[in-house]
Amino acid sequence: MSKIGNASVYKFVKTGKIFIHSLSQIQMGVSIGTEPYIWLDKNASQEDIVSGLIVAMSQTKSGLPNPTDWASFSKEFIKAIGLTKQSDLYKGSILVGVVHKDGVISFRPMTNNGSKGFVNVPQSEIQLPDTASIEELGTALEAAFNKCE
């Protein structure tokens, strides 16, 4: 079985900034945000964004220990990514989850539910073979952002 790559790509609508991080699975089976934490400004090229996404997906891990204190874990994550509070991550952002599995890269647009998190937009997934060009991947990511709610 091939290794699974998993990442989150946030776009902050007002500033145009992009934030990318890896998603890794903990022992209890859920995914958590993990390094690398990549911030790109609004003028970042499509190549820089896709390169950051590929790096983040390549750093996906599984079997990490379960956090013992979720509140502390959350605070540490927000501090590590350079934000002040959890709501800074949701406020004015859209999110695309990206999964690389079995030769396919799937872009999953999300609905922003504020402090309740993000959920998949039904029937909006975009899939490409992992042999797609950087331009094709960048176009698919932008199309997925356009489907976010």
C-alpha positions as a Python dict, from the first residue, in 0.01 Angstrom:
ca = {
    (1, 'M'): (0, 0, 0),
    (2, 'S'): (130, 346, -83),
    (3, 'K'): (199, 610, 176),
    (4, 'I'): (-81, 860, 223),
    (5, 'G'): (-4, 1232, 210),
    (6, 'N'): (-245, 1471, 375),
    (7, 'A'): (-238, 1851, 408),
    (8, 'S'): (-455, 2154, 475),
    (9, 'V'): (-434, 2470, 264),
    (10, 'Y'): (-595, 2782, 411),
    (11, 'K'): (-649, 3103, 219),
    (12, 'F'): (-719, 3419, 417),
    (13, 'V'): (-962, 3613, 201),
    (14, 'K'): (-880, 3967, 319),
    (15, 'T'): (-502, 3940, 310),
    (16, 'G'): (-464, 3676, 40),
    (17, 'K'): (-211, 3492, 257),
    (18, 'I'): (-183, 3115, 223),
    (19, 'F'): (-112, 2879, 513),
    (20, 'I'): (-23, 2515, 450),
    (21, 'H'): (44, 2239, 701),
    (22, 'S'): (71, 1864, 707),
    (23, 'L'): (-199, 1651, 865),
    (24, 'S'): (-83, 1347, 1060),
    (25, 'Q'): (-278, 1069, 1223),
    (26, 'I'): (-260, 1006, 1596),
    (27, 'Q'): (-306, 664, 1759),
    (28, 'M'): (-678, 716, 1821),
    (29, 'G'): (-725, 759, 1445),
    (30, 'V'): (-797, 1130, 1401),
    (31, 'S'): (-573, 1373, 1217),
    (32, 'I'): (-397, 1672, 1369),
    (33, 'G'): (-209, 1964, 1219),
    (34, 'T'): (165, 1900, 1212),
    (35, 'E'): (480, 2060, 1071),
    (36, 'P'): (585, 2193, 837),
    (37, 'Y'): (392, 2516, 885),
    (38, 'I'): (427, 2714, 563),
    (39, 'W'): (307, 3074, 526),
    (40, 'L'): (307, 3238, 184),
    (41, 'D'): (212, 3595, 100),
    (42, 'K'): (-59, 3693, -146),
    (43, 'N'): (198, 3736, -423),
    (44, 'A'): (325, 3378, -397),
    (45, 'S'): (353, 3205, -730),
    (46, 'Q'): (144, 2902, -817),
    (47, 'E'): (470, 2705, -820),
    (48, 'D'): (557, 2816, -464),
    (49, 'I'): (210, 2723, -337),
    (50, 'V'): (209, 2379, -502),
    (51, 'S'): (568, 2315, -389),
    (52, 'G'): (468, 2398, -31),
    (53, 'L'): (170, 2165, -61),
    (54, 'I'): (388, 1880, -189),
    (55, 'V'): (636, 1930, 96),
    (56, 'A'): (354, 1931, 354),
    (57, 'M'): (199, 1613, 212),
    (58, 'S'): (538, 1441, 214),
    (59, 'Q'): (566, 1504, 591),
    (60, 'T'): (244, 1323, 687),
    (61, 'K'): (298, 1079, 973),
    (62, 'S'): (84, 812, 1135),
    (63, 'G'): (71, 657, 1479),
    (64, 'L'): (166, 975, 1666),
    (65, 'P'): (86, 972, 2038),
    (66, 'N'): (-254, 1102, 2141),
    (67, 'P'): (-240, 1446, 2306),
    (68, 'T'): (-304, 1414, 2680),
    (69, 'D'): (-444, 1767, 2711),
    (70, 'W'): (-633, 1888, 2404),
    (71, 'A'): (-662, 2248, 2527),
    (72, 'S'): (-285, 2276, 2573),
    (73, 'F'): (-222, 2099, 2243),
    (74, 'S'): (-450, 2347, 2065),
    (75, 'K'): (-280, 2648, 2225),
    (76, 'E'): (64, 2514, 2133),
    (77, 'F'): (-45, 2457, 1772),
    (78, 'I'): (-183, 2812, 1740),
    (79, 'K'): (136, 2956, 1889),
    (80, 'A'): (357, 2739, 1664),
    (81, 'I'): (180, 2864, 1351),
    (82, 'G'): (221, 3225, 1458),
    (83, 'L'): (-137, 3313, 1550),
    (84, 'T'): (-273, 3448, 1877),
    (85, 'K'): (-598, 3256, 1918),
    (86, 'Q'): (-786, 2968, 1754),
    (87, 'S'): (-1044, 3199, 1602),
    (88, 'D'): (-766, 3369, 1400),
    (89, 'L'): (-744, 3048, 1197),
    (90, 'Y'): (-1116, 3048, 1109),
    (91, 'K'): (-1182, 3420, 1077),
    (92, 'G'): (-1201, 3510, 710),
    (93, 'S'): (-1040, 3191, 585),
    (94, 'I'): (-1134, 2921, 340),
    (95, 'L'): (-986, 2572, 349),
    (96, 'V'): (-907, 2297, 104),
    (97, 'G'): (-804, 1957, 236),
    (98, 'V'): (-566, 1772, 6),
    (99, 'V'): (-506, 1396, 10),
    (100, 'H'): (-252, 1202, -195),
    (101, 'K'): (-339, 832, -202),
    (102, 'D'): (-301, 550, -453),
    (103, 'G'): (-172, 773, -733),
    (104, 'V'): (-451, 1031, -699),
    (105, 'I'): (-442, 1380, -548),
    (106, 'S'): (-784, 1488, -419),
    (107, 'F'): (-872, 1849, -343),
    (108, 'R'): (-1160, 1876, -95),
    (109, 'P'): (-1323, 2219, -56),
    (110, 'M'): (-1458, 2293, 291),
    (111, 'T'): (-1737, 2496, 448),
    (112, 'N'): (-1615, 2728, 724),
    (113, 'N'): (-1831, 2677, 1036),
    (114, 'G'): (-1628, 2917, 1248),
    (115, 'S'): (-1528, 2782, 1587),
    (116, 'K'): (-1698, 2451, 1502),
    (117, 'G'): (-1436, 2388, 1234),
    (118, 'F'): (-1459, 2302, 867),
    (119, 'V'): (-1662, 2032, 689),
    (120, 'N'): (-1646, 1898, 334),
    (121, 'V'): (-1859, 2069, 70),
    (122, 'P'): (-2067, 1778, -68),
    (123, 'Q'): (-1990, 1656, -421),
    (124, 'S'): (-1718, 1914, -482),
    (125, 'E'): (-1399, 1707, -472),
    (126, 'I'): (-1152, 1755, -757),
    (127, 'Q'): (-920, 1468, -842),
    (128, 'L'): (-604, 1456, -1051),
    (129, 'P'): (-343, 1187, -1109),
    (130, 'D'): (-26, 1245, -910),
    (131, 'T'): (154, 1280, -1243),
    (132, 'A'): (-27, 1613, -1302),
    (133, 'S'): (191, 1918, -1364),
    (134, 'I'): (244, 2194, -1111),
    (135, 'E'): (21, 2415, -1325),
    (136, 'E'): (-259, 2155, -1327),
    (137, 'L'): (-232, 2108, -950),
    (138, 'G'): (-234, 2486, -894),
    (139, 'T'): (-540, 2525, -1118),
    (140, 'A'): (-719, 2245, -931),
    (141, 'L'): (-637, 2403, -593),
    (142, 'E'): (-772, 2740, -710),
    (143, 'A'): (-1086, 2572, -846),
    (144, 'A'): (-1132, 2399, -508),
    (145, 'F'): (-1094, 2735, -327),
    (146, 'N'): (-1368, 2872, -553),
    (147, 'K'): (-1602, 2594, -432),
    (148, 'C'): (-1545, 2670, -63),
    (149, 'E'): (-1836, 2808, 137),
}
